[in-house]
């Protein structure tokens, strides 16, 4: 998994965010090193980010974007060769933009640490219905063939638990295969059984070719079930990028 650092403008496009949406209390999960919270704060928007990396690395996470993307530059160029160019002219432009965004993130997490909380799916450190709108990008379905359907189910229910109105997830395509996550319809049926409505909407954003849809969950009718045993449903946390910190070895 690559630490990303997408911008406020990209979030608006990915999640079809209107001015009315941005008047709400918003959670970004996982936040990574995106500049969304930083730029939202400059606009007076109430946004909180949560990510497991905030427990240990915090400001270093932004620096990691610069080192990791540089280290993986050739791989990124190969993997994004056929991707849409609405946001990035090429892999080098993507690295430049992510670097600039990550620097905004680093400055903001140092200035407003209370806006960046440590936590990870499928168990978030928030009471029920803490946010009006919850956004989740490039995790739940992007790595669907690695995390497994048990994780997807638990993650979606947890995102719905902390949302008062809606959860929006982008993208619906599996990163490795370039295909929509195959268990999506089955998961939507299960969510309906919990009182969570859902719909798929096309958005004005595309990263992988043809990947321009988000899933919207309507959560007003959902009431979370009783908690499972401690530690249950954490399968997704075992997925680790083996080269995540390799740049440290080179500088040692």
Protein Blocks (a to p, Z undefined) as FASTA:
>chain_A
ZZddddfklmmmmnopafklmmpccddddfkjafklmmmmmnopacddddfklmmnmmmm
mmmmmmmmmmmmmmmmmmmmmgcfklbmblmlmmmmmmmmmmmmmmmmmmmmmlpccddd
fbdcbdehkbfbdcdehklmmmmmmnopmlmmmmmmmmmmmpmkbccdddfbdfklopac
fklmmmmmmmmmnopacdddddfbdfbehiacccdddfklpccdddddehihplmmmpcc
fklmmmmmmmZZ
